[in-house]
């Protein structure tokens, strides 16, 4: 199925049959990424009153119970509920999100730098093995891109080998993260949906401050409630995996989140590469 899209007075054609998922396949009970030494994602057959939900154990059908941590076991999308009281009716949960079906997005690839060798700050001190994405790196890639192509931003980090899909992040092998200046730059550019291949945009051990998350959603540091400046409908997607065959550039993205009453949920962000098109009076999608 192909559709015509009008965006920022430009015309595109998108083939909805050619979407490319940038989610890590969550293989229950098998190799999977891990953050914060969380328990692995598990799949076990339901067993009750003599019924076993496993056809290989003589069950009539497969009925599996899934156990997972959205934040630590794979690709996931977060709402402001990640840092605010989830039972507050002002806090957006995953089920309340209503993003456009297709969101303009730019993909950039960046090699994180040794944190001690650059001058941009972070809320806590850098450790010797910290690597960061800086404002200067983002500006180098994004200053020439119009804000209309930055409703969403995808950051792919280097190296980008397939082992990322099973990476175990720990104190000895911490995740890359953004400097304070970098997240402030992203905010200034108007990015509403941030997608990264790291397990967090913050340092793994930051004394629980999650400063970059607070800046992105505009929640006061140390507070757990939204305010009139909070960007309650913005999202952060972490632990994506963008294959190297997907080139940097402009796309449309579909976030694809389930209706979970929770701060975060597994997601399957999918990219669609648009083709420039002549003006058409038959556009079926306008953003």
NUMINU-483972 format. One record per residue: residue number from 1; x, y, z of N, C-alpha, C in turn. Coordinates in steps of 0.05 Angstrom, whole numbers, padded with zeros to 5 digits, always signed. Each point is the difference from the previous one (the first is absolute). Example, Ala and Ser with C-alpha at 12.3 -4.5 7.8 and 13.67 -1.06 7.14 Angstrom:
// residues 2
1 / +00264 / -00114 / +00156 / -00018 / +00024 / +00000 / +00018 / +00024 / +00000
2 / -00007 / +00021 / -00014 / +00016 / +00024 / +00001 / -00015 / +00022 / +00014
This chain:
// residues 287
1 / +00017 / -00024 / +00000 / -00017 / +00024 / +00000 / +00018 / +00025 / +00000
2 / -00006 / +00018 / -00018 / +00016 / +00025 / -00002 / -00019 / +00024 / +00006
3 / +00011 / +00019 / +00014 / -00015 / +00024 / +00006 / +00016 / +00025 / -00007
4 / -00014 / +00022 / -00004 / +00012 / +00025 / -00005 / -00001 / +00016 / +00026
5 / +00022 / +00014 / +00007 / +00001 / +00016 / +00024 / +00008 / +00028 / -00007
6 / -00014 / +00020 / +00012 / +00008 / +00028 / -00002 / +00012 / +00007 / +00027
7 / +00025 / +00009 / +00000 / +00013 / +00009 / +00025 / +00017 / +00024 / -00005
8 / -00005 / +00022 / +00015 / +00015 / +00024 / -00003 / +00001 / +00010 / -00029
9 / -00024 / -00002 / -00013 / -00003 / +00009 / -00028 / +00017 / -00016 / -00019
10 / +00008 / -00024 / +00008 / +00014 / -00018 / -00018 / -00017 / -00025 / -00003
11 / +00004 / -00014 / -00022 / -00017 / -00023 / -00007 / +00017 / -00025 / -00002
12 / -00010 / -00021 / +00014 / +00015 / -00026 / +00001 / -00019 / -00023 / -00007
13 / +00012 / -00021 / -00009 / -00013 / -00026 / -00002 / +00013 / -00019 / +00019
14 / -00017 / -00015 / +00014 / +00010 / -00020 / +00019 / -00013 / -00027 / -00005
15 / +00017 / -00020 / -00002 / -00010 / -00027 / -00004 / -00003 / -00013 / +00027
16 / -00024 / -00004 / +00009 / -00005 / -00012 / +00027 / +00008 / -00029 / +00002
17 / +00005 / -00012 / -00023 / +00009 / -00028 / +00000 / +00031 / -00003 / +00004
18 / +00014 / +00023 / +00001 / +00029 / +00000 / +00001 / +00010 / +00011 / +00027
19 / -00015 / -00002 / +00021 / +00009 / +00009 / +00026 / +00023 / -00018 / +00010
20 / +00018 / +00013 / +00015 / +00023 / -00014 / +00012 / -00001 / +00003 / +00030
21 / -00004 / -00021 / +00014 / +00000 / +00001 / +00030 / +00028 / +00006 / +00010
22 / +00001 / +00018 / +00020 / +00025 / +00005 / +00014 / -00002 / -00009 / +00029
23 / -00017 / -00019 / +00005 / -00002 / -00012 / +00027 / +00017 / -00025 / +00001
24 / +00011 / -00004 / +00024 / +00015 / -00025 / +00005 / -00021 / -00022 / +00004
25 / +00004 / -00022 / -00014 / -00018 / -00023 / +00004 / +00004 / -00011 / +00028
26 / -00021 / -00001 / +00016 / +00002 / -00010 / +00027 / -00005 / -00030 / +00000
27 / +00021 / -00015 / +00002 / -00001 / -00030 / -00001 / -00001 / -00010 / +00028
28 / -00024 / -00005 / +00010 / -00003 / -00009 / +00027 / +00016 / -00026 / +00005
29 / +00012 / -00001 / +00024 / +00016 / -00023 / +00009 / +00026 / -00003 / -00016
30 / +00006 / +00018 / -00018 / +00024 / -00002 / -00016 / +00017 / +00025 / +00004
31 / +00020 / +00004 / -00018 / +00017 / +00023 / +00001 / -00016 / +00026 / -00003
32 / +00005 / +00020 / +00017 / -00015 / +00025 / -00001 / +00017 / +00021 / +00013
33 / -00005 / +00026 / -00006 / +00015 / +00021 / +00014 / -00008 / +00002 / +00029
34 / +00016 / +00013 / +00016 / -00006 / +00003 / +00028 / +00012 / +00025 / +00011
35 / -00015 / +00014 / +00016 / +00009 / +00024 / +00013 / -00006 / -00002 / +00030
36 / +00019 / +00011 / +00016 / -00003 / +00001 / +00029 / -00003 / -00028 / +00013
37 / +00012 / -00020 / -00013 / -00001 / -00028 / +00012 / -00028 / -00009 / +00006
38 / -00019 / +00008 / -00018 / -00028 / -00008 / +00004 / -00003 / -00030 / -00006
39 / -00021 / -00012 / +00011 / -00007 / -00027 / -00006 / -00006 / -00003 / -00030
40 / +00008 / -00022 / -00013 / -00005 / -00003 / -00028 / -00030 / -00003 / -00006
41 / -00008 / +00006 / -00025 / -00027 / -00004 / -00008 / -00006 / -00030 / -00004
42 / -00022 / -00010 / +00012 / -00005 / -00028 / +00000 / -00028 / -00006 / -00012
43 / -00002 / -00024 / -00012 / -00025 / -00010 / -00010 / -00005 / -00027 / +00012
44 / -00022 / -00003 / +00014 / -00007 / -00026 / +00012 / -00028 / -00008 / -00006
45 / -00006 / -00025 / -00005 / -00027 / -00008 / -00006 / -00019 / +00002 / +00024
46 / -00024 / +00009 / -00005 / -00020 / +00001 / +00021 / -00007 / -00029 / +00009
47 / -00002 / -00003 / +00026 / -00007 / -00026 / +00011 / -00021 / +00003 / +00022
48 / -00024 / -00011 / -00005 / -00021 / +00003 / +00020 / -00020 / -00023 / -00003
49 / -00008 / -00012 / +00022 / -00021 / -00021 / +00000 / +00004 / -00022 / -00021
50 / +00025 / -00009 / -00002 / +00006 / -00021 / -00019 / +00004 / +00010 / -00029
51 / -00004 / +00026 / -00005 / +00005 / +00010 / -00026 / +00029 / +00010 / -00002
52 / +00014 / -00006 / -00022 / +00027 / +00010 / -00005 / -00001 / +00014 / -00027
53 / +00008 / +00025 / +00000 / -00001 / +00016 / -00025 / +00025 / -00004 / -00017
54 / +00006 / -00025 / -00007 / +00023 / -00006 / -00016 / -00006 / -00025 / -00017
55 / -00001 / +00004 / -00026 / -00006 / -00023 / -00018 / +00022 / -00021 / +00001
56 / +00024 / +00007 / +00008 / +00021 / -00020 / +00002 / -00001 / -00016 / +00026
57 / -00018 / +00009 / +00018 / -00005 / -00015 / +00025 / -00029 / -00011 / +00000
58 / -00009 / -00007 / -00024 / -00027 / -00011 / -00004 / -00023 / +00019 / +00004
59 / +00006 / +00026 / +00001 / -00021 / +00020 / +00003 / -00014 / +00003 / -00027
60 / -00025 / +00009 / +00001 / -00016 / +00003 / -00024 / +00007 / +00025 / -00015
61 / +00013 / +00019 / +00014 / +00008 / +00025 / -00013 / +00022 / +00013 / +00017
62 / +00013 / +00019 / -00011 / +00021 / +00015 / +00015 / -00011 / +00024 / +00013
63 / +00003 / +00002 / +00026 / -00009 / +00023 / +00016 / +00023 / +00007 / +00018
64 / +00015 / +00020 / -00007 / +00024 / +00007 / +00015 / -00003 / +00024 / +00018
65 / +00012 / -00001 / +00023 / +00002 / +00022 / +00018 / +00027 / +00014 / -00005
66 / -00001 / +00026 / -00006 / +00025 / +00014 / -00006 / +00008 / +00018 / +00024
67 / +00025 / -00001 / +00007 / +00011 / +00016 / +00021 / +00023 / +00016 / -00011
68 / -00002 / +00027 / +00002 / +00022 / +00017 / -00011 / +00000 / +00027 / +00014
69 / +00022 / +00014 / -00003 / +00003 / +00027 / +00010 / +00003 / +00018 / -00024
70 / -00020 / +00016 / -00007 / +00001 / +00016 / -00024 / +00025 / +00017 / -00002
71 / +00009 / +00011 / +00022 / +00023 / +00018 / +00000 / +00027 / -00014 / -00005
72 / +00002 / -00025 / +00007 / +00026 / -00013 / +00001 / +00003 / -00024 / -00018
73 / -00021 / -00010 / -00012 / +00002 / -00025 / -00016 / -00002 / +00004 / -00030
74 / -00004 / +00024 / -00009 / -00002 / +00004 / -00029 / -00010 / +00027 / -00008
75 / -00006 / +00004 / -00025 / -00009 / +00025 / -00011 / -00026 / +00008 / +00015
76 / -00001 / +00025 / +00009 / -00023 / +00009 / +00015 / -00004 / +00030 / -00004
77 / -00025 / +00009 / +00003 / -00007 / +00028 / -00001 / -00010 / +00009 / +00027
78 / +00010 / +00023 / +00009 / -00007 / +00011 / +00026 / -00016 / +00026 / -00003
79 / -00018 / +00004 / +00020 / -00014 / +00025 / +00003 / +00012 / +00015 / +00024
80 / -00011 / +00024 / +00004 / +00008 / +00016 / +00023 / -00006 / -00014 / +00026
81 / -00017 / -00021 / -00001 / -00006 / -00016 / +00024 / +00025 / -00014 / +00011
82 / +00021 / -00001 / -00016 / +00025 / -00013 / +00009 / +00012 / +00015 / +00023
83 / -00004 / +00027 / +00001 / +00012 / +00015 / +00022 / -00021 / +00015 / +00017
84 / -00026 / -00004 / -00006 / -00021 / +00013 / +00015 / -00019 / -00021 / +00012
85 / -00015 / +00008 / +00020 / -00018 / -00018 / +00013 / -00020 / -00011 / -00021
86 / +00001 / -00026 / -00003 / -00016 / -00013 / -00022 / -00030 / +00001 / +00007
87 / -00007 / +00002 / +00025 / -00028 / +00001 / +00008 / -00012 / +00028 / +00001
88 / +00016 / +00020 / -00008 / -00009 / +00027 / -00003 / -00015 / +00003 / -00026
89 / -00024 / +00011 / +00000 / -00016 / +00001 / -00025 / +00012 / +00020 / -00020
90 / +00020 / +00015 / +00008 / +00013 / +00018 / -00019 / +00024 / -00013 / -00014
91 / +00007 / -00024 / +00009 / +00022 / -00015 / -00011 / -00009 / -00017 / -00023
92 / +00013 / +00003 / -00023 / -00007 / -00016 / -00023 / +00012 / -00028 / +00002
93 / -00017 / -00020 / -00005 / +00009 / -00028 / -00001 / -00001 / -00009 / -00029
94 / +00012 / -00023 / -00005 / +00002 / -00010 / -00028 / -00027 / -00002 / -00014
95 / -00020 / -00009 / +00014 / -00026 / -00003 / -00012 / -00013 / +00026 / -00009
96 / +00010 / +00022 / +00012 / -00012 / +00027 / -00006 / +00015 / +00014 / -00023
97 / +00021 / -00012 / -00010 / +00015 / +00012 / -00022 / -00017 / +00000 / -00025
98 / +00001 / +00021 / -00015 / -00014 / +00001 / -00026 / +00017 / +00014 / -00021
99 / +00024 / -00011 / -00005 / +00018 / +00013 / -00020 / -00011 / -00004 / -00028
100 / +00008 / +00016 / -00019 / -00008 / -00004 / -00027 / +00008 / -00028 / -00010
101 / -00015 / -00010 / -00019 / +00007 / -00027 / -00010 / +00028 / +00000 / -00012
102 / +00008 / +00021 / -00014 / +00026 / +00002 / -00011 / +00012 / +00027 / +00009
103 / +00024 / -00001 / +00012 / +00012 / +00024 / +00011 / +00026 / +00006 / -00016
104 / +00004 / +00025 / -00008 / +00025 / +00007 / -00014 / +00024 / -00004 / +00019
105 / +00021 / -00013 / -00010 / +00023 / -00007 / +00017 / +00026 / +00002 / -00016
106 / +00021 / +00008 / +00013 / +00027 / +00000 / -00012 / +00017 / -00020 / +00015
107 / +00015 / -00015 / -00015 / +00019 / -00020 / +00012 / +00028 / +00010 / -00004
108 / +00016 / +00000 / +00022 / +00028 / +00007 / -00001 / +00016 / -00021 / +00014
109 / +00025 / -00004 / -00009 / +00018 / -00019 / +00012 / +00024 / +00015 / +00013
110 / +00006 / -00006 / +00025 / +00020 / +00014 / +00015 / +00017 / -00019 / +00016
111 / +00026 / +00005 / +00000 / +00019 / -00015 / +00017 / +00003 / +00014 / +00026
112 / -00010 / -00011 / +00022 / +00004 / +00014 / +00026 / +00029 / +00005 / +00007
113 / +00005 / +00022 / +00015 / +00027 / +00008 / +00006 / +00006 / -00007 / +00029
114 / +00026 / -00003 / +00006 / +00009 / -00002 / +00027 / -00009 / +00024 / +00016
115 / -00015 / -00004 / +00021 / -00012 / +00022 / +00015 / +00021 / +00019 / +00011
116 / +00023 / -00011 / +00009 / +00020 / +00016 / +00013 / +00016 / +00017 / -00020
117 / -00004 / -00005 / -00026 / +00016 / +00014 / -00020 / -00017 / +00022 / -00014
118 / -00023 / +00006 / +00010 / -00017 / +00021 / -00011 / -00009 / +00018 / +00023
119 / -00010 / +00024 / -00007 / -00005 / +00021 / +00020 / -00029 / +00003 / +00008
120 / -00018 / -00015 / -00011 / -00028 / +00004 / +00006 / -00008 / -00013 / +00026
121 / -00017 / +00012 / +00016 / -00005 / -00009 / +00027 / -00022 / -00022 / +00001
122 / -00001 / -00013 / +00023 / -00022 / -00018 / +00007 / -00006 / +00004 / +00030
123 / -00022 / -00010 / +00009 / -00009 / +00007 / +00027 / +00018 / -00013 / +00022
124 / +00013 / -00022 / -00006 / +00019 / -00012 / +00019 / +00027 / -00002 / -00014
125 / +00020 / -00006 / +00015 / +00027 / -00002 / -00011 / +00002 / -00024 / -00019
126 / +00017 / +00003 / -00020 / +00005 / -00022 / -00019 / +00020 / -00020 / +00012
127 / -00004 / -00025 / -00007 / +00019 / -00021 / +00007 / +00019 / -00005 / -00023
128 / +00021 / -00014 / +00005 / +00021 / -00005 / -00021 / -00011 / -00014 / -00024
129 / -00020 / -00018 / +00004 / -00009 / -00016 / -00023 / -00026 / +00011 / -00011
130 / -00008 / +00025 / +00007 / -00024 / +00012 / -00011 / +00005 / +00010 / -00029
131 / -00020 / -00004 / -00017 / +00001 / +00011 / -00027 / -00027 / +00015 / -00004
132 / +00001 / +00022 / -00014 / -00023 / +00017 / -00002 / -00004 / +00010 / -00029
133 / -00025 / +00008 / -00005 / -00008 / +00014 / -00024 / -00002 / +00029 / +00007
134 / +00013 / +00017 / -00015 / +00001 / +00028 / +00007 / -00018 / +00018 / -00018
135 / -00004 / +00024 / +00010 / -00015 / +00020 / -00016 / +00015 / +00006 / -00026
136 / +00026 / +00002 / +00002 / +00015 / +00007 / -00024 / -00002 / -00021 / -00021
137 / -00002 / -00025 / +00008 / -00004 / -00022 / -00019 / -00027 / +00002 / -00013
138 / -00021 / +00004 / +00017 / -00027 / +00002 / -00011 / -00002 / +00024 / -00019
139 / +00011 / +00022 / +00008 / -00002 / +00024 / -00016 / +00013 / -00004 / -00027
140 / +00023 / -00015 / +00000 / +00014 / -00006 / -00025 / -00019 / -00015 / -00020
141 / -00016 / -00018 / +00011 / -00017 / -00016 / -00017 / -00027 / +00013 / -00005
142 / -00009 / +00017 / +00017 / -00028 / +00009 / -00001 / -00004 / +00030 / -00006
143 / +00021 / +00016 / +00002 / -00004 / +00029 / -00004 / -00011 / +00007 / -00028
144 / +00006 / -00017 / -00019 / -00009 / +00006 / -00028 / -00028 / -00012 / -00005
145 / -00011 / -00015 / +00019 / -00026 / -00013 / -00004 / -00022 / +00018 / +00011
146 / -00021 / +00004 / -00015 / -00022 / +00017 / +00008 / -00015 / -00013 / +00024
147 / -00010 / +00017 / +00018 / -00014 / -00010 / +00023 / -00024 / -00018 / -00007
148 / -00012 / +00005 / -00024 / -00023 / -00016 / -00008 / +00007 / -00030 / -00004
149 / +00026 / -00006 / -00003 / +00009 / -00027 / -00003 / +00010 / -00012 / +00026
150 / -00005 / +00015 / +00022 / +00010 / -00009 / +00026 / -00022 / -00002 / +00020
151 / -00025 / -00006 / -00009 / -00020 / -00006 / +00020 / +00009 / -00024 / +00016
152 / +00014 / -00018 / -00013 / +00012 / -00023 / +00014 / +00030 / -00001 / -00009
153 / +00016 / -00011 / +00018 / +00029 / -00003 / -00006 / +00009 / -00027 / +00009
154 / +00015 / -00014 / -00018 / +00011 / -00026 / +00006 / +00031 / +00004 / +00001
155 / +00012 / -00009 / +00022 / +00029 / +00001 / +00003 / +00010 / -00029 / +00000
156 / +00016 / -00007 / -00021 / +00014 / -00026 / -00001 / +00029 / +00005 / +00008
157 / +00010 / -00017 / +00018 / +00027 / +00004 / +00010 / +00019 / -00021 / -00014
158 / +00025 / +00008 / -00001 / +00021 / -00018 / -00010 / +00017 / -00010 / +00023
159 / +00011 / -00024 / -00002 / -00004 / -00020 / -00021 / -00029 / -00011 / +00000
160 / -00008 / -00010 / -00023 / -00027 / -00009 / -00004 / -00002 / -00030 / -00008
161 / +00015 / -00017 / +00014 / +00000 / -00028 / -00007 / -00025 / -00014 / +00011
162 / -00006 / -00023 / -00011 / -00024 / -00015 / +00007 / -00001 / -00008 / +00030
163 / +00023 / -00001 / +00013 / +00001 / -00008 / +00028 / -00015 / +00020 / +00018
164 / -00006 / +00023 / -00011 / -00016 / +00020 / +00015 / -00027 / -00012 / +00008
165 / -00010 / -00018 / -00016 / -00027 / -00012 / +00006 / +00000 / -00017 / +00025
166 / +00024 / -00007 / +00010 / +00003 / -00017 / +00023 / +00018 / +00013 / +00022
167 / +00005 / +00026 / -00003 / +00019 / +00013 / +00017 / -00009 / +00000 / +00029
168 / +00017 / -00007 / +00018 / -00005 / +00001 / +00029 / +00014 / +00025 / +00011
169 / -00015 / +00020 / +00007 / +00012 / +00025 / +00010 / +00004 / -00003 / +00031
170 / +00023 / +00008 / +00009 / +00007 / -00003 / +00028 / +00019 / +00023 / +00008
171 / +00008 / +00000 / +00025 / +00018 / +00021 / +00009 / +00027 / -00002 / -00015
172 / +00008 / -00024 / -00007 / +00025 / -00003 / -00015 / -00004 / +00006 / -00030
173 / -00024 / -00003 / -00010 / -00006 / +00006 / -00028 / -00025 / +00018 / -00001
174 / +00003 / +00025 / +00009 / -00023 / +00018 / +00002 / -00010 / +00010 / -00027
175 / -00024 / +00009 / -00001 / -00011 / +00011 / -00024 / +00011 / +00028 / -00006
176 / +00001 / +00006 / -00026 / +00005 / +00028 / -00007 / -00025 / +00017 / +00008
177 / +00004 / +00026 / +00004 / -00023 / +00017 / +00007 / +00005 / +00028 / -00010
178 / -00019 / +00017 / +00003 / +00001 / +00027 / -00011 / +00011 / +00020 / +00021
179 / +00016 / +00019 / -00009 / +00007 / +00022 / +00018 / -00024 / +00017 / +00005
180 / +00001 / +00017 / +00021 / -00022 / +00018 / +00006 / -00004 / +00019 / -00024
181 / +00022 / +00010 / -00012 / -00002 / +00018 / -00022 / -00013 / -00014 / -00024
182 / +00005 / -00026 / -00004 / -00012 / -00014 / -00022 / -00030 / -00002 / +00003
183 / -00010 / -00007 / +00024 / -00029 / -00003 / +00003 / -00013 / +00027 / -00001
184 / +00013 / +00021 / +00009 / -00011 / +00027 / -00003 / -00002 / +00009 / -00029
185 / +00019 / -00009 / -00016 / +00000 / +00006 / -00029 / -00024 / -00014 / -00013
186 / -00004 / -00026 / +00007 / -00023 / -00015 / -00010 / -00026 / +00013 / +00007
187 / -00002 / +00009 / +00025 / -00024 / +00015 / +00009 / -00004 / +00025 / -00017
188 / +00021 / +00015 / -00004 / -00002 / +00025 / -00014 / -00008 / -00004 / -00029
189 / +00007 / -00023 / -00012 / -00008 / -00006 / -00027 / -00028 / -00009 / -00003
190 / -00014 / -00004 / +00022 / -00028 / -00008 / -00001 / -00005 / -00029 / -00003
191 / +00019 / -00017 / +00005 / -00004 / -00029 / -00003 / -00020 / -00010 / +00021
192 / -00021 / -00013 / -00010 / -00022 / -00010 / +00018 / +00003 / -00029 / +00006
193 / +00013 / -00015 / -00018 / +00003 / -00029 / +00003 / +00029 / -00007 / -00005
194 / +00014 / -00008 / +00021 / +00029 / -00006 / -00002 / +00004 / -00030 / +00001
195 / +00015 / -00010 / -00019 / +00005 / -00029 / -00003 / +00030 / -00004 / +00001
196 / +00010 / -00018 / +00018 / +00028 / -00005 / +00002 / +00005 / -00030 / +00001
197 / +00024 / -00009 / -00006 / +00007 / -00028 / +00002 / +00014 / -00007 / +00026
198 / +00000 / +00019 / +00018 / +00011 / -00003 / +00027 / -00022 / -00008 / +00019
199 / +00006 / -00013 / +00023 / -00021 / -00007 / +00019 / -00010 / +00024 / +00016
200 / +00014 / +00022 / -00001 / -00009 / +00024 / +00014 / +00014 / +00025 / -00012
201 / -00014 / +00022 / +00001 / +00013 / +00025 / -00009 / +00016 / +00012 / +00023
202 / -00002 / -00012 / +00024 / +00015 / +00009 / +00023 / +00022 / -00020 / +00007
203 / +00019 / +00009 / +00016 / +00021 / -00017 / +00011 / -00013 / -00022 / +00017
204 / +00011 / -00024 / -00001 / -00012 / -00022 / +00014 / -00001 / +00006 / +00030
205 / +00021 / +00009 / +00012 / +00001 / +00006 / +00029 / +00003 / +00031 / +00003
206 / -00023 / +00013 / +00003 / +00000 / +00029 / +00001 / -00013 / +00010 / +00026
207 / +00001 / -00017 / +00021 / -00013 / +00007 / +00026 / -00030 / +00003 / -00003
208 / -00011 / -00013 / -00020 / -00029 / +00000 / -00003 / -00012 / +00026 / -00010
209 / +00017 / +00018 / -00012 / -00010 / +00026 / -00008 / -00015 / +00000 / -00026
210 / +00008 / -00017 / -00019 / -00011 / -00001 / -00027 / -00004 / +00028 / -00011
211 / +00021 / +00015 / +00001 / -00001 / +00029 / -00007 / -00009 / +00004 / -00029
212 / +00011 / -00017 / -00019 / -00007 / +00004 / -00028 / -00030 / -00006 / -00005
213 / -00011 / -00020 / +00014 / -00028 / -00006 / -00002 / -00017 / +00024 / +00010
214 / +00009 / +00012 / +00022 / -00015 / +00023 / +00011 / +00001 / +00024 / -00020
215 / +00023 / +00004 / -00012 / +00003 / +00022 / -00019 / -00018 / -00005 / -00025
216 / +00001 / -00024 / -00010 / -00015 / -00007 / -00024 / -00030 / +00004 / +00004
217 / -00010 / -00009 / +00023 / -00029 / +00002 / +00005 / -00007 / +00027 / +00014
218 / +00020 / +00015 / +00007 / -00005 / +00026 / +00014 / -00014 / -00004 / +00027
219 / +00011 / -00018 / +00015 / -00009 / -00004 / +00028 / +00023 / +00009 / +00018
220 / -00007 / +00017 / +00019 / +00021 / +00011 / +00018 / +00016 / -00022 / +00013
221 / +00026 / +00005 / +00001 / +00018 / -00020 / +00012 / -00008 / -00006 / +00029
222 / -00002 / -00025 / +00006 / -00008 / -00008 / +00027 / -00030 / -00002 / +00004
223 / -00016 / +00010 / -00019 / -00029 / -00001 / +00003 / -00011 / -00025 / -00013
224 / -00023 / -00009 / +00009 / -00013 / -00024 / -00010 / -00028 / +00006 / -00011
225 / -00006 / +00025 / -00006 / -00026 / +00008 / -00011 / +00005 / +00018 / -00024
226 / -00019 / +00000 / -00018 / +00001 / +00016 / -00024 / -00007 / +00029 / +00007
227 / +00007 / +00019 / -00018 / -00007 / +00028 / +00004 / -00010 / +00011 / -00026
228 / -00005 / +00026 / -00001 / -00012 / +00011 / -00025 / +00020 / +00002 / -00023
229 / +00025 / -00006 / +00005 / +00020 / -00001 / -00021 / +00007 / -00028 / -00009
230 / -00010 / -00020 / +00014 / +00007 / -00028 / -00006 / -00009 / -00008 / -00028
231 / +00017 / -00014 / -00014 / -00007 / -00010 / -00027 / -00011 / -00028 / +00003
232 / -00025 / -00001 / +00009 / -00011 / -00025 / +00010 / -00005 / -00021 / -00022
233 / -00002 / +00009 / -00025 / -00006 / -00019 / -00022 / +00026 / -00007 / -00016
234 / +00023 / +00008 / +00010 / +00025 / -00007 / -00013 / +00009 / -00027 / +00011
235 / +00017 / -00014 / -00016 / +00008 / -00027 / +00007 / +00031 / -00003 / -00003
236 / +00010 / -00019 / +00014 / +00028 / -00009 / -00003 / -00001 / -00030 / -00006
237 / +00012 / -00009 / -00021 / +00003 / -00028 / -00007 / +00029 / -00008 / +00002
238 / +00005 / -00021 / +00016 / +00028 / -00008 / +00005 / +00004 / -00029 / -00008
239 / +00025 / -00008 / -00003 / +00008 / -00027 / -00007 / -00011 / -00008 / -00028
240 / -00001 / +00019 / -00018 / -00006 / -00007 / -00028 / +00025 / -00013 / -00012
241 / -00003 / -00011 / -00023 / +00023 / -00010 / -00015 / -00004 / +00007 / -00030
242 / +00016 / +00018 / -00010 / -00003 / +00009 / -00028 / +00022 / -00013 / -00017
243 / -00008 / -00019 / -00016 / +00020 / -00014 / -00016 / +00016 / +00020 / -00017
244 / +00025 / -00007 / -00005 / +00018 / +00018 / -00015 / -00009 / +00004 / -00029
245 / -00016 / -00019 / -00010 / -00010 / +00003 / -00027 / -00020 / +00023 / -00003
246 / -00011 / +00010 / +00022 / -00018 / +00022 / +00000 / +00017 / +00026 / +00001
247 / -00001 / +00015 / -00021 / +00017 / +00024 / -00002 / -00011 / +00023 / +00016
248 / +00018 / +00018 / +00008 / -00008 / +00025 / +00013 / -00018 / +00016 / -00019
249 / -00018 / +00016 / +00011 / -00017 / +00017 / -00017 / -00028 / +00003 / +00012
250 / -00018 / +00009 / -00018 / -00027 / +00006 / +00008 / -00019 / -00023 / -00005
251 / -00017 / -00006 / +00019 / -00019 / -00022 / -00001 / -00026 / +00009 / +00012
252 / -00020 / -00018 / +00000 / -00023 / +00002 / +00018 / +00001 / -00024 / +00018
253 / -00008 / +00003 / +00025 / +00001 / -00021 / +00019 / -00027 / -00005 / +00013
254 / -00006 / -00025 / +00004 / -00024 / -00009 / +00015 / +00009 / -00013 / +00025
255 / -00008 / +00011 / +00023 / +00011 / -00010 / +00026 / -00011 / -00027 / +00008
256 / -00026 / -00004 / -00005 / -00012 / -00026 / +00006 / +00003 / -00009 / +00029
257 / -00016 / +00011 / +00017 / +00000 / -00007 / +00028 / -00027 / -00013 / +00008
258 / +00000 / -00019 / +00019 / -00025 / -00012 / +00009 / -00015 / +00018 / +00020
259 / -00024 / -00008 / +00006 / -00017 / +00016 / +00018 / +00005 / -00009 / +00029
260 / +00024 / +00005 / +00010 / +00007 / -00007 / +00027 / -00004 / +00024 / +00019
261 / -00013 / -00005 / +00022 / -00002 / +00021 / +00021 / +00026 / -00002 / +00016
262 / +00021 / +00012 / -00011 / +00026 / -00001 / +00013 / +00017 / +00022 / -00012
263 / +00023 / +00005 / +00014 / +00017 / +00022 / -00010 / +00015 / -00007 / -00025
264 / +00003 / -00026 / -00005 / +00015 / -00009 / -00024 / -00010 / -00027 / -00009
265 / +00006 / -00007 / -00025 / -00009 / -00025 / -00011 / +00019 / -00008 / -00023
266 / +00002 / -00026 / -00005 / +00015 / -00009 / -00024 / -00012 / +00014 / -00024
267 / +00017 / +00007 / -00019 / -00010 / +00014 / -00024 / +00014 / -00011 / -00025
268 / -00012 / +00006 / -00023 / +00012 / -00009 / -00025 / +00001 / +00024 / -00020
269 / +00018 / +00019 / +00006 / +00002 / +00023 / -00018 / +00008 / -00010 / -00028
270 / -00014 / +00010 / -00020 / +00004 / -00009 / -00028 / +00004 / +00024 / -00018
271 / +00021 / -00002 / -00016 / +00007 / +00022 / -00018 / -00011 / -00004 / -00028
272 / -00008 / +00022 / -00013 / -00009 / +00000 / -00027 / +00015 / +00022 / -00015
273 / +00014 / -00008 / -00022 / +00016 / +00018 / -00016 / -00018 / +00014 / -00021
274 / -00003 / +00026 / +00002 / -00017 / +00014 / -00020 / +00015 / +00005 / -00026
275 / -00015 / +00002 / -00021 / +00010 / +00009 / -00026 / -00012 / +00027 / -00006
276 / +00017 / +00018 / -00009 / -00010 / +00027 / -00008 / -00020 / -00004 / -00023
277 / -00021 / +00016 / +00001 / -00022 / -00002 / -00019 / -00008 / +00027 / -00010
278 / -00011 / +00001 / -00025 / -00011 / +00025 / -00010 / -00026 / +00005 / +00015
279 / -00009 / +00025 / +00000 / -00024 / +00007 / +00014 / -00024 / -00017 / -00009
280 / -00015 / -00010 / +00020 / -00022 / -00018 / -00007 / -00025 / +00009 / +00014
281 / -00022 / -00001 / -00013 / -00026 / +00007 / +00012 / -00013 / -00023 / +00013
282 / +00014 / -00024 / +00000 / -00012 / -00024 / +00012 / +00014 / -00009 / +00025
283 / +00014 / +00019 / +00013 / +00013 / -00007 / +00025 / -00020 / -00010 / +00020
284 / +00006 / -00022 / +00013 / -00018 / -00012 / +00019 / +00009 / +00005 / +00029
285 / +00023 / +00012 / +00003 / +00011 / +00005 / +00027 / +00014 / +00027 / -00001
286 / -00008 / +00017 / +00018 / +00012 / +00027 / +00002 / +00009 / +00005 / +00028
287 / +00026 / +00009 / +00003 / +00010 / +00005 / +00027 / +00010 / +00029 / +00001
